[in-house]
Amino acid sequence: MRVIPQTMDGVIPFFFGLTEAIPIFCISLHELAWFYVSLSACGFVAIVQYITSFRQVRLRPEQNREFLEKMAPWELKAILMAGIRALIFIFFGLIEAFFLLNSLYLAIIFLFMNIALIIFLHRSLKALSEY
């Protein structure tokens, strides 16, 4: 992947760090709703990152031909997975806030969802491992 660095390439990692630091301060059972909502921000930043990265790659198609052949079909899937994760976290945050659950049941459910996602990605990315 060959790109010319732009301003967003420096801003997006800053926001990733910010969205990962905020949940650390919200990791208690009394603030679990904010924990989930803050984690959803990471999903939204990931969407912006995917869109920016693939846009930059498409600006130089002759230099990134190999990358585009292998990764272009994954662009929509990556954006969709980041969006689904963000929406799930928002949904969990709303459930925690409205029902005052203050439990880790939703976190355990999300853990199993992540395990399933890792298995899915491992199986579907075998072709890319040869690249």
C-alpha positions as CSV (number, residue, x, y, z in Angstrom):
1,M,0.0,0.0,0.0
2,R,1.6,3.2,-1.1
3,V,0.0,6.5,0.0
4,I,1.2,10.1,0.6
5,P,0.6,11.0,4.3
6,Q,-2.0,13.6,4.9
7,T,-3.4,15.4,7.9
8,M,-6.0,12.7,8.6
9,D,-3.2,10.2,8.9
10,G,-2.0,12.0,12.0
11,V,-5.4,12.9,13.4
12,I,-7.0,9.5,13.2
13,P,-4.4,7.7,15.5
14,F,-4.9,10.5,18.0
15,F,-8.6,9.9,18.1
16,F,-8.1,6.1,18.3
17,G,-5.9,6.7,21.4
18,L,-8.5,9.0,22.9
19,T,-11.4,6.6,22.3
20,E,-9.3,3.8,23.9
21,A,-8.3,5.9,26.9
22,I,-11.8,7.0,27.8
23,P,-13.1,3.5,28.6
24,I,-10.2,3.0,31.0
25,F,-11.6,5.8,33.1
26,C,-15.2,4.4,32.9
27,I,-14.4,0.8,33.8
28,S,-16.4,0.4,37.0
29,L,-19.8,-1.2,37.5
30,H,-21.3,2.3,38.3
31,E,-20.2,3.7,35.0
32,L,-20.7,0.7,32.7
33,A,-23.1,2.4,30.4
34,W,-20.5,5.1,29.7
35,F,-17.9,2.4,29.2
36,Y,-20.0,0.9,26.4
37,V,-20.9,4.3,24.8
38,S,-17.2,5.3,24.8
39,L,-16.2,2.1,23.2
40,S,-18.7,2.8,20.4
41,A,-16.7,5.9,19.6
42,C,-13.8,3.6,18.6
43,G,-16.0,1.9,16.1
44,F,-17.0,5.3,14.5
45,V,-13.3,6.3,14.3
46,A,-12.6,3.0,12.7
47,I,-15.2,3.7,10.0
48,V,-13.5,7.1,9.3
49,Q,-10.1,5.4,9.2
50,Y,-11.3,2.7,6.7
51,I,-12.9,5.3,4.4
52,T,-9.8,7.5,4.5
53,S,-7.3,4.7,3.9
54,F,-9.2,3.1,1.0
55,R,-9.8,6.6,-0.6
56,Q,-6.1,7.3,-0.5
57,V,-5.3,3.9,-2.1
58,R,-7.8,4.5,-4.9
59,L,-6.2,7.9,-5.6
60,R,-3.1,6.0,-6.9
61,P,-4.5,2.9,-8.6
62,E,-1.4,2.2,-10.7
63,Q,0.9,2.1,-7.6
64,N,-1.6,0.1,-5.5
65,R,-2.9,-2.4,-8.0
66,E,-1.9,-5.5,-6.0
67,F,-3.3,-4.1,-2.8
68,L,-6.6,-3.2,-4.5
69,E,-6.9,-6.6,-6.1
70,K,-6.6,-8.3,-2.7
71,M,-8.2,-5.8,-0.3
72,A,-10.9,-3.9,-2.3
73,P,-13.6,-6.5,-1.7
74,W,-12.9,-6.1,2.1
75,E,-13.6,-2.4,2.2
76,L,-17.3,-2.6,2.6
77,K,-17.0,-5.6,5.0
78,A,-14.6,-3.7,7.2
79,I,-16.8,-0.6,7.4
80,L,-19.8,-2.7,8.1
81,M,-18.1,-4.6,10.9
82,A,-16.9,-1.4,12.5
83,G,-20.4,0.1,12.2
84,I,-22.0,-3.0,13.7
85,R,-19.6,-3.0,16.6
86,A,-20.3,0.7,17.3
87,L,-24.1,0.1,17.2
88,I,-23.8,-2.9,19.5
89,F,-21.9,-0.9,22.0
90,I,-24.4,2.0,21.9
91,F,-27.2,-0.5,22.3
92,F,-25.4,-2.1,25.3
93,G,-24.8,1.3,26.8
94,L,-28.5,2.2,26.4
95,I,-29.6,-1.1,28.0
96,E,-27.3,-0.5,30.9
97,A,-28.4,3.1,31.4
98,F,-32.2,2.5,31.1
99,F,-32.4,-0.8,33.1
100,L,-29.6,0.0,35.6
101,L,-28.2,-3.4,35.2
102,N,-24.7,-2.7,36.5
103,S,-23.5,-6.2,35.6
104,L,-21.1,-7.7,33.2
105,Y,-23.5,-10.0,31.4
106,L,-23.5,-7.8,28.3
107,A,-19.7,-7.8,28.3
108,I,-19.6,-11.6,28.5
109,I,-22.0,-11.7,25.5
110,F,-19.8,-9.3,23.6
111,L,-16.7,-11.4,24.5
112,F,-18.3,-14.5,22.8
113,M,-19.3,-12.4,19.8
114,N,-15.7,-11.3,19.5
115,I,-14.6,-14.9,19.6
116,A,-17.0,-15.8,16.8
117,L,-15.7,-12.8,14.8
118,I,-12.1,-13.9,15.3
119,I,-13.0,-17.4,14.0
120,F,-14.8,-15.9,11.0
121,L,-11.9,-13.6,10.1
122,H,-9.4,-16.4,10.6
123,R,-11.3,-18.6,8.1
124,S,-12.0,-15.9,5.6
125,L,-8.5,-14.3,5.6
126,K,-6.6,-17.5,4.8
127,A,-6.2,-16.4,1.2
128,L,-4.7,-13.1,2.2
129,S,-2.1,-14.8,4.4
130,E,-0.4,-16.1,1.2
131,Y,-0.1,-12.5,0.0
